[in-house]
Amino acid sequence: MNKGYQINLVVTGGGTGGHLFPGIAVSEAFMNRFPGSEVLFIGTGRGMDAKALAGRGLKTASIRCHGLKGESGFSRFRTLLELPFSLLQALILIRRFRPALVFGVGGYVTGPVVLAARLLGIATCIHEQNSIPGVANRALGRFVDRIFVSIPGSESFFPIEKTLLTGNPVRRELLTDRALKDKKGVTLLVLGGSQGARRVNELMIEALSKYRDKLPADFRVIHQTGSHDESMVRDSYNRMSIQAEVEAFFENMADIYEDADLVVSRAGATTLAEITVKKIPAILIPYPFAADGHQEKNGRYLVAGGAAVMFAQKDLSGDILGREIVSMLIDKKTRETMKAAAGKLAKPQATETIVDNCLTLLSEKGVFQGPGVHNR
């Protein structure tokens, strides 16, 4: 493929890190492969989106829309009334930007943007991170040109002839091993997801409080709490005299993953993709209210592959979690076995595979001679 091309690309999705980070990975891969290309990321306008996208060289825009699933009757009615306006906003943004391709990564904002692209005759692709697709992607799967999925089995929700199992795109900075200077001790990483997880935070405090005396002498914890619990969690570790790095949201995840010997986490698909690429053994606590129970099904894939153990939140106590953490931290042989298993499940080439297939689609459609593509 002629790298002299510049390609205008729209990526759409957001609301959670699980949607944003795959979109960022694909955006950066296009810009890296075709220097001078422009990417417009159309998201939700939430603070989470702005923070994740800042400083990455992407143009950004948002449209006004809301989700349907799980909403009350009034909220659903409001969302349905908004849809024509959301579609109009998307049409205006796309006509102004003139992309060669629109790529959806999930979340309710994806629906009107990808639909607008389809109405304008622009090539469209979507990526589904989870084992069970969300409402927007299920609907869009009927008419987009290509569908990429992350977890085996999720292909069954889409037309098989245009669906490809690729794995989940992982941010470029996570694909390079970083040698940390003077790493000492054993580090536990706690991730509640990009928006935090109250019950995971509570369970961790209960667990480490109960098993404080059984932890390795050189133990430390890195804990992403979400904005609501940051002070509570930090104060709790201080009272227990546990060495801890506590933040609502970490920006430097490449370094943090490199430092982790064990992770306690929710089971969002993007987080699972990242920890398998970084080969970190995991204790998973799926979010029990995830749509269609998809986090539990995501986690089963890692458990079956030997890379993780998993507990249902309703069955978990601080005592059970504490025992499991201590057992795994002192058993290096088990952790090494799980690390190897995680590496076998990882798909570090997911982003490049997706970009390759997007370029094949553009070539098939003759887009390299059309708007949205410029030959330098």
N, C-alpha and C positions, 0 to 999 in steps of 0.2 A: 504494500500500500504506500502510495506516495506521501512521504512525511512533509512535503511542502504544502499540503492542504491545511487550511484553518477551518474548523468545524464549529458552527454555533449549536450548542446543546442546551436544552431545557431539562433540568432535573426537578422533580416535584415530590413532595412528601414532608413529613416532619411531625412535630408534636412530642416525640420521644427520641432519645439517642438511638434506639433500635432502628428507627427509620432514617434518621439523619446521617449516621455514620456510613452506612452502605452508599448512600447518595453522594457523600463527600468523597468516598473512595473512587467511585466511578468518575466523578467530575475531575478529580486530580489526575486520574489515569489518562483521560482524554487530553487534558491540557499538557501533560507531560509528553505524551506521544505526538501530539500535534501542537507545537509551540505557537502561541498567538491565537489559539482558539479561545472562544468566550463561552462561559457557562452562566446561565441564569437559573438560580435556585428559587423556585416558587414554593414558599412554605406557609406556615400558619400565622406568622407574626408573633409567636410567643417568645418570651425571653430566652427559653431554652434553645430555640432555633438560632436566635441572634448570637448567643454566646458560642455555640458550636461552629457557626459559619464564619465568625469574625477572623480576619487576618488570613484567609485562605485564597484570596484572589478571585472570589466568585461574586458576580452580580447577584443581588437578592431582590425579591419582591414577595408580596403576600396577597392573598385574596380572602375575602370574608366568607367563611363557610363553617358549618358545624357538622358533627357526626350524627348518625341516626341510631346506631345500635346502643341499646341500653338506656335510651333517653325516654323521658316522660311524654305523654301525649301532646302537651303544649310545645315542648322542645322539638319534638319530631315535626309538628305542624310548622313551626317557625323555620326549621331547617329546609323543609320542602318549599316554603315560600321564597327562601333565599336562593335556591338552586339556580333559577334563571339568571339572577344577578351575578352569582358566582361564575356561571358559565360565560356570561358577557365579559366579566373582568378578565377571565382566562383568555378569551378570544382576543381581546385588545392587547394583552401582554404578549401573546404569541405572535400576532400579526406584526407588532412593532419589532420584536426581536428576530423574527424570521429564522427559526432553528431548522437544522436538517433532521433532528430527532428529538422526541420528547420521551424521557425516561422516568417512570414512576416507581417510587420505592415504598409506597404504602402510606396509610393514614387518609383521613377523609378528604384532605385537600387534593389528593391525587385524582379523585373522580372527575371533577369538572375540568381540570387542566388536561388530562389525557383525552377526555371526551372532546374538548375544544380542538386539540391537535388532530384528532380523527376527522372532525368535521371540516378541517382545513386541508385535509389530504396529506398530513405530515406523518412520517414514520413514527411508530409508537412501540415502546417496550415497557414491561413492568418486571419488577423483582419482588418475590415473596420470601420474606425471611423465615417465617414460622411454619410449623408443621401443619397448621390449619390456617388457610388464608383468611384475611380480613374481608369485611363486606365490600369495600371498594375494589380490591383486587379480584374478588370472585366475579363481580359484575363486569369489570374491565376485561377479564380474560377472554370473554366471548369475541371481542372485536379488535384487540391489539395485534400487532404483527408478531411479536416474540414475547415469551414468558420464561423467566429464569427463576428457579426455585433452589432453596438451600438444603432442605432436609429430605432424604429419601421417603417416598410415600406421598408427599404433597403434590406430586405430578398428577395424581388421580383427580384432583379438583379442577383441572384445566384440560383444554383440548390437547391431546397427546402430540399431535403432529407439529405443534409450534411451541412445545414446552421442553426445556432443557435443564437438567440438574447440574448446577454450577458450584454450589456452595454459596456462602455469604461473603460479599466484599468486605475486606478489612482495610482500615486506614493504612496508608503507605508507611507511616512512621512505626507501625507495629510489626512490620515484616522484616525489620533489620534487628538482629541480635545486638544488644548493647552490653558491653563489659562494664559492670559497675565496680568502681574502685573500692577495695577494702570491704567487701560485703562480709558481714559477720552476723552470726545468730540465725534464728528462724523467724520468718516474717509471715504473718497471717494477713491476707487482704480480704476486706469485707465490702461487698458491693450490693447495694439495694436497688440498683437500677439508676438511670439518669435522674429520676425524680425522688429517689430515696424510698425507704420502706420502713414504716414505723415498727411493725412487728419484728422484722429482722433486727433492727437496732435494739429493741427491748430484749430479744432472745440472746443477743450477743452479750449484753451487760449481765444478764442473769447467768449465762454460761461461764463467763470468765470470772465473775465474782465467786461462784461456787467452786471453781476449779483453779483458782489463782495459785495455790500452793503446788499444784501438779504441773504447771506450765514449765517448759524449759527455762533455765536461768537466763538465757540470751534471747528470750522471746520479745517480739515487738509486733504491733498491729497497725495496719493502715486501713482506715475506715471511712468510706464515702457514705454520708448520712442522709443527704437531702437537706434542704434549707431549714426544715422545721425542727430537726432533732440535733443539729450540730452542737449547740452549747450543752445540752443534756448529756450527750455521749462523751464529749470531751471532759466534762466535769466528773463523770463516772469513772473514766480511766484514771484521771488524776487522783481520785479518792482511793483507787485500788493500787496506786503507784505502778501502773503498767505503762511502759513506754509506748506512746501512740501518736500517730499522725492522723488528725481528724479534719476533714473538710466536707462542706456540703457537696462539692463537685470538683473533681480533679481534672486539670487540663493536661498534665504530663503523664498520661497513662502509659506511654511507651516505657518510661523509666520505672513506673510503679509495677507494671506487670513483670518486668525483668527482676525485680527484687522479691517477688512473692514466691513462697514455697507451697502455699495452700490458699485456696480462695473459698469463702462462704458467700453464696450469691443467689439471687433470683435466677430464673432460667429463661430470660429473654434471648432470642435467637442470636442477636448480634454479640451480646456478651459471651455466649457459648462459643461462637465462632472465634472470638478474640482469645479466649482462654485455651482453646484447642491449638490455635496457631502458636501461642506462647508456651504450650505444653505444661499447663498448671493443673495439678489435681484439684478436684472441686467437691465441695459439699453444697448441694443445691436445695433451695427452699422455694419451689415455684409459687408465684403469686396466685392465690386461690381463686381470685375473681377475674383472671385473664379471660378474654373472650373465648368461648368454646373450650376452655381448659387447655389452651395451646401451650402454656409454659410447662405444664406437666408432661405433655407429649414431646415437647422439645427436649426436656431433660432425660426422658427415657432413652433417647438416642445415645447420649453420652454414657448413661448407666449401662446399657446393653453393650457398649463398646469397651467398658472397663475403665473409663476415664473419670467417673464421678460416682458418688453415692447421693441419694436423694431422699428427702423427708417431706411428707405432707405437712403443711403448717399446722393444721388442726391436731396432728398427732405429736407435735414437737414441743418439748419443754427445754428450759435452760439446762436442766440436768442431762438430758439425752444429748443435746448439742455439745455441751461441755465435754462429756465423755468421748464423743466422736472426734472433736478437735484435738484433745490431748492424745488420744490413741494414734491419730494420723501424724501429728507433729513429732512424736517420738519414734515412729516407725518409718524410717527413711526408705527401707526396701519397698514397702507398699507404695509410697509416694513415687519412687522411681518407676515402678510397674505402671502406675496410673499415668505418669508423664509420657511414657512410651505409647500407651494406648491413646492418649489425647493426640499425639503426633500423627497417629495413623488415621484419625478421624478428620484432622485438619485439612482444609482446602485453601492453601495460601495463594493459589493461582486463580481463585474465583474472579477477582476483578479483571484480570487480563483476559480470561475466557469470555466474560461478558462483553468487554470492549471488542474483542475479535468478532464475536457474533453480531454485535451492533453494526460493525463496519461491513460485514458480509451482507447484512440486510440493506444497508445504504447502497452498496454496490449493485445488488439485485434490483433495487428500485431506480437505479440510474441517478441517484441523488448527487453524485459527485460532479454532475454537470448542471445542477440546479441551485436554487437559493439556499442559503444556510451553509454552503461550502464555498470556500474561496481558495484559489490556488495562488500561493505566494510567488 
